[in-house]
Amino acid sequence: KHLQKNFEIDAGKKDILSYALYPKVFEDYLSYLGDYGDLSQMGSDIYFHGLYEGETCKVKIEEGKTLIVKLLEIGKIDNRGDRKVVFEINGFRRAINIHDKGSIIKDESKVTQMADSENNLEIGSSIPGKVVKILVKKDEEVKKNQSLIIVEAMKMETNITAPVAGKVNSILVQEGQQVKSGELLLKLT
C-alpha cells in the first residue's frame, strides 16, 4: 500500500520483494523512474557515455516503438553556462539548451536581483562594492534614515539607509558579498 500511495504504481510480487529487501534503494529507483522514465531499453554505452557528434543510436521506448536519435552538434558554452544541443529524432530536427554542469559560469539572472527604484520598500545598493556589515536583523523595526547596511568600495564605506520607516521583511545579501549598483539588498514592509 505504501508503494501504491507514495509512488502510484501497481506493485507486483517483484516490486514488493525488492522494496522489502532494499527499501531506500527501491524508493530511489522509483523516484528516478518518475524523473527520467524507463531507460532500461537504452544501450549501456549510450546511457553511461552519451553520443558523439554525428553518432546515431536506437532507443526502444516500448514494444513496437523505437526512436532513432542522431546527435548533430554540441554548441559552445554561452554566457549563462548553457550549451545548445542539436539532434534528430526519427529524422525530425530538434534543438535544446542544456546547462553544462562542468561550467564555472553561473546564471547571473538567478543571482542578481535589482531593486525597484520606484518602490521605497526595496533597498538597493547605491554603489558597486562589498557588503561589509549588516546592521539590522529580519523583523526589526527601522526608522527613516537609519543605517541598514555598509557597503565598501575602494576602501571607502557607504551607509545604505532606510528611505522610509518600516520593518525588515527580508535580507537578500550576506556580509562579504560583492554587489552591483542598484542590486536589491533588503526589503521593508
C-alpha positions in Angstrom: 0.0 0.0 0.0 2.9 2.3 0.7 4.2 1.9 -2.8 0.8 2.5 -4.3 0.1 5.5 -2.2 3.5 7.3 -2.5 4.6 6.2 -6.0 1.3 5.5 -7.6 2.4 2.1 -9.0 0.6 -1.2 -9.2 3.1 -3.2 -7.2 3.6 -6.8 -8.1 5.4 -9.5 -6.2 8.8 -8.5 -7.6 8.3 -4.8 -6.6 7.1 -5.8 -3.1 10.1 -8.2 -2.6 12.5 -5.5 -3.9 11.1 -2.9 -1.5 11.1 -5.4 1.5 14.8 -6.2 0.9 16.1 -2.7 -0.1 13.5 -0.1 0.8 15.8 3.0 0.3 17.3 1.7 -2.9 13.9 0.8 -4.4 12.4 4.2 -3.5 15.4 5.9 -5.1 14.8 3.8 -8.2 11.2 4.7 -8.4 12.0 8.4 -8.0 14.5 8.1 -10.8 11.8 6.4 -13.0 9.5 9.3 -12.2 12.0 11.9 -13.2 13.5 10.2 -16.3 11.2 7.4 -17.3 12.3 3.8 -18.0 15.7 3.8 -19.7 16.3 0.1 -19.3 16.0 -0.5 -23.1 18.8 2.0 -23.9 22.2 0.5 -24.5 24.7 0.8 -21.6 27.3 2.6 -23.8 24.8 5.4 -24.6 23.4 5.6 -21.1 26.8 5.9 -19.5 28.8 7.8 -22.1 26.3 9.6 -24.3 26.7 10.2 -28.1 29.5 11.8 -30.0 28.6 14.4 -32.7 27.5 12.5 -35.8 26.7 9.3 -33.9 23.3 7.6 -34.2 21.6 5.2 -31.8 18.3 3.3 -31.5 16.3 3.6 -28.3 13.4 1.3 -27.7 10.9 3.1 -25.6 8.2 0.4 -25.6 7.2 -2.6 -27.5 7.0 -1.6 -31.2 8.3 1.9 -30.6 11.9 2.7 -31.4 13.5 6.1 -31.6 16.4 6.7 -33.9 18.5 9.5 -32.3 21.4 11.3 -34.1 23.5 13.9 -32.3 24.2 16.6 -34.8 26.0 19.3 -32.8 27.0 20.3 -29.3 27.4 24.1 -29.2 29.9 26.2 -27.2 29.1 27.4 -23.7 27.2 30.7 -23.7 27.5 33.5 -21.1 24.9 31.7 -18.9 26.8 28.3 -18.8 24.4 26.7 -21.3 25.1 24.7 -24.4 22.8 24.4 -27.5 22.4 20.7 -28.4 21.1 19.9 -31.9 19.9 16.4 -32.7 17.4 14.4 -34.8 14.8 12.1 -33.6 13.4 9.9 -36.3 14.5 12.4 -38.9 13.0 15.5 -37.2 15.5 18.1 -36.1 15.4 19.4 -32.5 17.5 21.9 -30.5 17.5 22.4 -26.8 19.6 24.4 -24.3 21.2 22.4 -21.6 23.1 23.8 -18.6 26.7 22.4 -18.6 27.3 21.2 -15.1 31.0 21.4 -15.7 30.8 25.1 -16.5 32.1 27.6 -13.9 29.7 30.3 -15.2 26.7 30.9 -13.1 23.4 32.2 -14.4 23.5 35.9 -13.4 19.8 36.2 -13.9 19.3 33.8 -10.9 21.9 35.5 -8.7 21.3 39.2 -9.1 18.0 40.8 -8.3 17.8 44.6 -8.8 15.8 46.9 -6.5 12.8 48.7 -7.9 13.8 52.4 -7.8 10.1 53.4 -7.7 9.5 51.3 -4.6 10.8 52.8 -1.3 10.4 49.4 0.4 13.1 47.8 -1.8 16.5 49.0 -0.7 19.3 48.8 -3.3 23.0 49.4 -3.2 23.9 53.0 -4.2 27.4 51.8 -5.3 29.0 48.6 -6.5 31.2 47.1 -3.8 31.4 44.6 -1.0 28.9 44.3 1.9 31.0 45.0 5.0 28.4 45.0 7.7 24.6 44.3 8.0 23.3 46.5 10.8 19.8 45.1 11.1 18.0 41.8 11.5 14.9 40.3 10.0 11.6 41.6 11.5 13.5 44.6 13.2 11.7 47.9 13.2 13.7 50.7 11.5 13.3 54.5 11.3 13.6 56.7 8.3 17.3 57.5 7.5 18.5 54.7 9.8 21.7 52.9 8.6 20.9 49.4 7.4 24.0 48.1 5.6 27.5 49.3 5.0 29.0 48.8 1.5 32.7 49.3 0.8 34.2 50.3 -2.5 37.9 51.3 -2.9 38.4 51.5 0.9 35.5 53.9 1.3 32.5 52.9 3.2 28.9 54.0 2.3 26.0 53.7 4.6 22.8 52.4 2.9 19.9 54.0 4.8 16.2 53.4 5.0 14.2 55.9 2.9 11.1 55.3 5.0 10.3 53.8 8.4 9.2 50.2 8.3 10.0 46.6 9.4 12.8 44.5 7.8 11.0 41.8 5.8 14.0 40.1 4.2 17.7 40.5 3.8 18.9 39.3 0.5 22.7 39.6 0.9 25.4 38.4 3.2 28.5 40.1 4.7 31.4 39.8 2.4 29.2 39.5 -0.7 30.0 41.6 -3.8 27.1 43.7 -5.0 26.3 45.7 -8.1 25.0 49.3 -8.1 21.2 49.0 -7.7 21.3 45.4 -6.5 18.5 44.6 -4.1 19.9 44.3 -0.5 16.8 44.1 1.6 13.0 44.6 1.6 10.9 46.5 4.1 7.2 46.1 4.9 
